[in-house]
């Protein structure tokens, strides 16, 4: 009889705890970025208003879904996701921004944040593979694919 304790989906708790921790870190960074996107959406001004107002809304709607996916994955794996913004701010590497109305500053912030999040997702992906956590591997794969496309499009857009 094995003494290794497993969670509800059959993964060893001691092996999966580092994945849960990385997911918690990702959740905090997603939450702060989501709030930044809302602010960019509300505050954008100038000749790029119309197109970026819509883009930022599309992005924050996608992040609302991704936040839920990450939090639910934490629960599935046996963890408890943080749900207070004060906790997110303690954990997140992404910093809050406020009052950004200049399109170049906003796009640069989004581009750099997405690049940072892809690096976080790649770390999570590698750890999840090592842990045998195929569900988290899938979650990371989908996010990486989505974010890399956004990075490409924003990089081309900002070269105007």
MIRO-662710 format. One line per field, with one value per atom (N, C-alpha, C): residue number from 1; residue in three letters; y, z, x. Coordinates in steps of 0.1 Angstrom, whole numbers, plus 5000, padded with zeros to 4 digits. Atoms other than C-alpha are relative to their C-alpha. Last residue first. Example, Ala and Ser with C-alpha at 12.3 -4.5 7.8 and 13.67 -1.06 7.14 Angstrom:
BEGIN
seq = c(2:2:2:1:1:1) $
type = c(SER:SER:SER:ALA:ALA:ALA) $
v = c(4989:4989:5011:4988:4955:5012) $
w = c(5000:5071:5008:5000:5078:5000) $
u = c(4991:5137:4992:5009:5123:5009) $
This chain:
BEGIN
seq = c(160:160:160:159:159:159:158:158:158:157:157:157:156:156:156:155:155:155:154:154:154:153:153:153:152:152:152:151:151:151:150:150:150:149:149:149:148:148:148:147:147:147:146:146:146:145:145:145:144:144:144:143:143:143:142:142:142:141:141:141:140:140:140:139:139:139:138:138:138:137:137:137:136:136:136:135:135:135:134:134:134:133:133:133:132:132:132:131:131:131:130:130:130:129:129:129:128:128:128:127:127:127:126:126:126:125:125:125:124:124:124:123:123:123:122:122:122:121:121:121:120:120:120:119:119:119:118:118:118:117:117:117:116:116:116:115:115:115:114:114:114:113:113:113:112:112:112:111:111:111:110:110:110:109:109:109:108:108:108:107:107:107:106:106:106:105:105:105:104:104:104:103:103:103:102:102:102:101:101:101:100:100:100:99:99:99:98:98:98:97:97:97:96:96:96:95:95:95:94:94:94:93:93:93:92:92:92:91:91:91:90:90:90:89:89:89:88:88:88:87:87:87:86:86:86:85:85:85:84:84:84:83:83:83:82:82:82:81:81:81:80:80:80:79:79:79:78:78:78:77:77:77:76:76:76:75:75:75:74:74:74:73:73:73:72:72:72:71:71:71:70:70:70:69:69:69:68:68:68:67:67:67:66:66:66:65:65:65:64:64:64:63:63:63:62:62:62:61:61:61:60:60:60:59:59:59:58:58:58:57:57:57:56:56:56:55:55:55:54:54:54:53:53:53:52:52:52:51:51:51:50:50:50:49:49:49:48:48:48:47:47:47:46:46:46:45:45:45:44:44:44:43:43:43:42:42:42:41:41:41:40:40:40:39:39:39:38:38:38:37:37:37:36:36:36:35:35:35:34:34:34:33:33:33:32:32:32:31:31:31:30:30:30:29:29:29:28:28:28:27:27:27:26:26:26:25:25:25:24:24:24:23:23:23:22:22:22:21:21:21:20:20:20:19:19:19:18:18:18:17:17:17:16:16:16:15:15:15:14:14:14:13:13:13:12:12:12:11:11:11:10:10:10:9:9:9:8:8:8:7:7:7:6:6:6:5:5:5:4:4:4:3:3:3:2:2:2:1:1:1) $
type = c(UNK:UNK:UNK:UNK:UNK:UNK:UNK:UNK:UNK:UNK:UNK:UNK:UNK:UNK:UNK:UNK:UNK:UNK:UNK:UNK:UNK:UNK:UNK:UNK:UNK:UNK:UNK:UNK:UNK:UNK:UNK:UNK:UNK:UNK:UNK:UNK:UNK:UNK:UNK:UNK:UNK:UNK:UNK:UNK:UNK:UNK:UNK:UNK:UNK:UNK:UNK:UNK:UNK:UNK:UNK:UNK:UNK:UNK:UNK:UNK:UNK:UNK:UNK:UNK:UNK:UNK:UNK:UNK:UNK:UNK:UNK:UNK:UNK:UNK:UNK:UNK:UNK:UNK:UNK:UNK:UNK:UNK:UNK:UNK:UNK:UNK:UNK:UNK:UNK:UNK:UNK:UNK:UNK:UNK:UNK:UNK:UNK:UNK:UNK:UNK:UNK:UNK:UNK:UNK:UNK:UNK:UNK:UNK:UNK:UNK:UNK:UNK:UNK:UNK:UNK:UNK:UNK:UNK:UNK:UNK:UNK:UNK:UNK:UNK:UNK:UNK:UNK:UNK:UNK:UNK:UNK:UNK:UNK:UNK:UNK:UNK:UNK:UNK:UNK:UNK:UNK:UNK:UNK:UNK:UNK:UNK:UNK:UNK:UNK:UNK:UNK:UNK:UNK:UNK:UNK:UNK:UNK:UNK:UNK:UNK:UNK:UNK:UNK:UNK:UNK:UNK:UNK:UNK:UNK:UNK:UNK:UNK:UNK:UNK:UNK:UNK:UNK:UNK:UNK:UNK:UNK:UNK:UNK:UNK:UNK:UNK:UNK:UNK:UNK:UNK:UNK:UNK:UNK:UNK:UNK:UNK:UNK:UNK:UNK:UNK:UNK:UNK:UNK:UNK:UNK:UNK:UNK:UNK:UNK:UNK:UNK:UNK:UNK:UNK:UNK:UNK:UNK:UNK:UNK:UNK:UNK:UNK:UNK:UNK:UNK:UNK:UNK:UNK:UNK:UNK:UNK:UNK:UNK:UNK:UNK:UNK:UNK:UNK:UNK:UNK:UNK:UNK:UNK:UNK:UNK:UNK:UNK:UNK:UNK:UNK:UNK:UNK:UNK:UNK:UNK:UNK:UNK:UNK:UNK:UNK:UNK:UNK:UNK:UNK:UNK:UNK:UNK:UNK:UNK:UNK:UNK:UNK:UNK:UNK:UNK:UNK:UNK:UNK:UNK:UNK:UNK:UNK:UNK:UNK:UNK:UNK:UNK:UNK:UNK:UNK:UNK:UNK:UNK:UNK:UNK:UNK:UNK:UNK:UNK:UNK:UNK:UNK:UNK:UNK:UNK:UNK:UNK:UNK:UNK:UNK:UNK:UNK:UNK:UNK:UNK:UNK:UNK:UNK:UNK:UNK:UNK:UNK:UNK:UNK:UNK:UNK:UNK:UNK:UNK:UNK:UNK:UNK:UNK:UNK:UNK:UNK:UNK:UNK:UNK:UNK:UNK:UNK:UNK:UNK:UNK:UNK:UNK:UNK:UNK:UNK:UNK:UNK:UNK:UNK:UNK:UNK:UNK:UNK:UNK:UNK:UNK:UNK:UNK:UNK:UNK:UNK:UNK:UNK:UNK:UNK:UNK:UNK:UNK:UNK:UNK:UNK:UNK:UNK:UNK:UNK:UNK:UNK:UNK:UNK:UNK:UNK:UNK:UNK:UNK:UNK:UNK:UNK:UNK:UNK:UNK:UNK:UNK:UNK:UNK:UNK:UNK:UNK:UNK:UNK:UNK:UNK:UNK:UNK:UNK:UNK:UNK:UNK:UNK:UNK:UNK:UNK:UNK:UNK:UNK:UNK:UNK:UNK:UNK:UNK:UNK:UNK:UNK:UNK:UNK:UNK:UNK:UNK:UNK:UNK:UNK:UNK:UNK:UNK:UNK:UNK:UNK:UNK:UNK:UNK:UNK:UNK:UNK:UNK:UNK:UNK:UNK:UNK:UNK:UNK:UNK:UNK:UNK:UNK:UNK:UNK:UNK:UNK:UNK:UNK:UNK:UNK:UNK:UNK:UNK:UNK:UNK:UNK:UNK:UNK:UNK:UNK:UNK:UNK:UNK:UNK) $
v = c(4990:5527:5012:4995:5501:5011:4989:5497:5005:4988:5477:5012:4995:5451:5013:4996:5445:5007:4987:5445:5005:4990:5418:5014:4997:5396:5012:4994:5399:5004:4987:5391:5008:4993:5360:5015:4997:5350:5007:4989:5355:5003:4988:5331:5013:4998:5304:5013:4996:5307:5003:4986:5307:5005:4991:5275:5015:5000:5257:5010:4991:5268:5001:4987:5253:5010:4996:5221:5015:4998:5217:5005:4987:5224:5002:4990:5195:5014:4997:5172:5011:4992:5174:5004:5009:5147:5006:5005:5168:4990:5007:5173:4993:5012:5183:4991:5009:5207:4987:5006:5222:4990:5010:5228:4993:5011:5244:4989:5008:5266:4987:5007:5279:4991:5010:5285:4993:5011:5303:4989:5006:5327:4987:5006:5335:4993:5012:5340:4993:5011:5363:4987:5005:5385:4988:5007:5388:4994:5013:5397:4992:5009:5423:4987:5004:5439:4990:5008:5441:4994:5013:5454:4991:5007:5481:4987:5005:5491:4992:5012:5493:4994:5011:5516:4988:5004:5539:4988:5006:5542:4994:5013:5549:4992:5000:5577:4986:4996:5577:5000:5000:5560:5002:4988:5570:5001:4992:5542:5012:4987:5513:5008:4992:5485:5012:4989:5463:5008:4990:5429:5011:4992:5410:5011:4997:5398:5008:5011:5382:5004:5005:5410:4990:4989:5428:4996:4999:5396:5010:5012:5392:5000:4997:5428:4988:4993:5419:5004:4986:5392:5008:4993:5359:5015:4987:5337:5007:4987:5303:5012:4989:5273:5013:4988:5241:5010:5001:5206:5012:5007:5202:4999:5014:5209:4993:5008:5240:4986:5001:5254:4992:5010:5246:4998:5014:5265:4989:5002:5296:4986:5002:5293:4997:5013:5288:4997:5011:5317:4986:4999:5341:4989:5007:5329:5000:5014:5338:4993:5004:5373:4985:5002:5376:4996:5013:5370:4998:5011:5398:4986:5002:5420:4990:5006:5415:4997:5014:5421:4993:5007:5453:4985:5002:5464:4993:5010:5458:4997:5014:5477:4989:5002:5508:4986:5006:5503:4999:5014:5507:4994:5010:5537:4986:5003:5556:4989:5014:5555:4995:5006:5591:4985:4997:5604:4992:4988:5590:5002:4998:5557:5013:4987:5561:5003:4988:5535:5013:4999:5507:5013:4996:5513:5002:4986:5512:5005:4992:5479:5015:5000:5465:5008:4991:5474:5002:4987:5456:5011:4998:5425:5014:4996:5428:5003:4987:5428:5005:4991:5398:5014:4998:5379:5010:4992:5385:5002:4986:5372:5009:4994:5341:5015:4996:5334:5007:4988:5334:5005:4988:5311:5012:4995:5288:5012:4993:5286:5006:4988:5276:5009:4991:5250:5013:4996:5236:5009:4989:5235:5005:4987:5216:5011:4990:5189:5014:4997:5166:5012:4994:5166:5004:4986:5162:5006:5000:5132:5014:4995:5135:5000:5011:5112:5005:5003:5138:4990:5006:5140:4995:4991:5146:4993:4994:5119:5009:4995:5109:5007:4988:5088:5005:4990:5061:5014:4988:5034:5010:4988:5000:5012) $
w = c(5009:4634:4999:5008:4652:4990:4993:4680:4992:4999:4658:5006:5013:4648:5001:5005:4684:4986:4993:4695:4996:5005:4669:5006:5014:4678:4994:5000:4715:4986:4996:4710:5000:5011:4691:5003:5011:4717:4988:4997:4744:4989:5001:4728:5002:5014:4722:4998:5007:4757:4986:4996:4773:4992:5006:4755:5002:5015:4763:4994:5003:4800:4985:4996:4805:4995:5010:4787:5002:5013:4808:4989:4999:4839:4987:5000:4829:5000:5014:4821:4998:4999:4856:4986:5006:4855:5000:4990:4879:4995:4990:4855:5010:5007:4828:5010:5001:4853:4992:4987:4862:4999:4997:4826:5013:5009:4818:5003:4995:4849:4991:4988:4838:5006:5004:4803:5012:5005:4818:4995:4988:4838:4996:4993:4807:5012:5007:4788:5006:4996:4816:4992:4987:4812:5003:5001:4775:5013:5007:4781:4998:4990:4806:4994:4990:4782:5010:5007:4754:5010:5003:4777:4994:4988:4791:4998:4995:4757:5013:5008:4744:5005:4997:4773:4992:4986:4770:5003:5001:4732:5014:5006:4736:5000:5012:4760:4994:5011:4785:4987:5012:4815:4988:5008:4846:4987:4999:4868:4991:5007:4867:5001:5004:4891:4992:4992:4891:4995:5008:4876:5010:5005:4900:4991:5014:4919:4997:5008:4953:4986:4993:4978:4991:5001:4953:5007:5013:4949:4999:5002:4986:4987:4992:4989:5000:5008:4960:5008:4995:4981:4992:5006:4964:5005:4993:4970:4993:5006:4955:5008:4997:4978:4994:4994:4967:5003:4986:4960:5008:4995:4924:5015:5006:4912:5006:4992:4935:4995:4986:4919:5008:5001:4884:5014:5000:4893:5000:4986:4902:5001:4991:4869:5014:5003:4848:5009:4995:4865:4997:4985:4859:5006:4996:4823:5015:5001:4818:5004:4990:4832:5000:4987:4812:5011:5001:4779:5014:5000:4789:4999:4986:4798:5001:4992:4764:5014:5004:4744:5009:4995:4763:4997:4986:4757:5006:4998:4720:5015:5003:4718:5003:4990:4735:4999:4988:4714:5011:5002:4681:5013:5004:4690:4999:4991:4711:4995:4999:4688:5009:5013:4677:5000:5013:4712:4988:5007:4746:4987:5013:4765:4993:5000:4801:4986:4996:4805:4996:5007:4785:5003:5013:4800:4991:4999:4835:4986:4998:4827:5000:5013:4813:5001:5008:4845:4986:4995:4865:4992:5003:4844:5004:5014:4848:4995:5001:4886:4985:4994:4885:4999:5009:4860:5006:5011:4882:4990:4995:4913:4988:4997:4894:5005:5013:4880:5002:5005:4915:4987:4991:4927:4996:5005:4897:5008:5013:4906:4995:4996:4942:4988:4994:4929:5004:5011:4907:5005:5007:4937:4988:4993:4956:4994:5006:4929:5007:5013:4939:4994:4998:4976:4987:4995:4968:5002:4986:4946:5005:5000:4916:5014:5001:4913:5000:5013:4904:4998:5006:4939:4985:5000:4955:4992:5012:4963:5001:5000:4995:4986:5006:4990:4999:4990:5016:4994:5001:4990:5011:5000:5000:5000) $
u = c(5005:5037:5009:4989:5058:4996:4992:5033:5011:5008:5009:5008:5002:5035:4993:4987:5045:4999:4997:5008:5014:5008:5000:5003:4996:5030:4992:4986:5024:5004:5002:4987:5013:5007:4995:4998:4990:5020:4994:4992:4993:5011:5008:4968:5009:5004:4993:4992:4988:5008:4997:4997:4973:5012:5010:4963:5003:4998:4996:4990:4989:4994:5002:5003:4959:5011:5010:4969:4996:4992:5000:4991:4993:4978:5008:5010:4955:5006:5004:4984:4990:5013:4998:4996:5010:5026:4986:5009:5047:4989:4992:5076:4991:4995:5051:5007:5012:5034:5004:5002:5068:4988:4989:5077:4998:5001:5043:5011:5011:5044:4999:4995:5078:4990:4990:5065:5006:5008:5034:5010:5006:5056:4993:4989:5076:4995:4996:5043:5012:5009:5032:5003:4997:5062:4992:4987:5057:5004:5002:5021:5012:5006:5031:4997:4990:5056:4994:4990:5030:5010:5007:5003:5010:5003:5026:4994:4987:5039:4998:4997:5003:5013:5010:4993:5004:4997:5024:4992:4987:5019:5004:5001:4982:5013:4991:4986:5000:5008:4957:5007:4992:4973:4990:5001:4955:5007:5012:4967:5000:4998:4991:4987:5011:4993:5004:5003:5024:4988:5007:5028:4996:4989:5051:4995:4999:5020:5013:4994:5022:5004:4988:5016:5007:4990:4992:5013:4995:4972:5012:4991:4968:5006:4988:4954:5010:4990:4931:5012:4999:4915:5010:5011:4905:4999:5002:4935:4988:4996:4929:4998:5010:4926:5005:4996:4945:4988:5000:4934:5004:4987:4944:5000:5000:4908:5012:5009:4908:5000:4995:4939:4991:4990:4925:5007:5007:4893:5011:5005:4914:4993:4988:4934:4995:4993:4903:5011:5009:4884:5007:5000:4913:4992:4987:4915:5002:5002:4878:5013:5010:4882:4998:4993:4914:4991:4993:4895:5007:5010:4871:5006:5004:4900:4989:4989:4916:4995:4999:4884:5010:5012:4878:5000:4998:4914:4988:4990:4910:5001:5006:4877:5010:5011:4891:4994:4995:4922:4990:4996:4904:5006:5010:4883:5005:5010:4908:4991:5000:4938:4988:5003:4934:4999:4993:4933:4996:5005:4923:5008:4993:4925:4994:4993:4912:5007:5008:4884:5007:5013:4900:4993:4996:4935:4987:4996:4919:5004:5013:4901:5003:5007:4934:4987:4993:4952:4993:5004:4925:5007:5014:4930:4996:5000:4968:4986:4995:4964:5000:5010:4942:5005:5012:4964:4990:4995:4995:4989:4998:4977:5004:5013:4964:5001:5006:4998:4987:4992:5013:4994:5004:4985:5008:5013:4992:4995:4998:5028:4987:4993:5019:5002:5010:4995:5005:5009:5022:4989:4993:5046:4993:5001:5019:5008:5008:5016:5000:4995:5044:4993:4986:5037:5006:5000:5000:5013:4994:5005:5001:4986:4982:5005:4990:4951:5014:4998:4924:5012:5011:4910:5002:5011:4944:4988:5003:4969:4987:5014:4986:4998:5001:5018:4985:5001:5019:4999:4993:5013:4997:5008:5000:5009) $
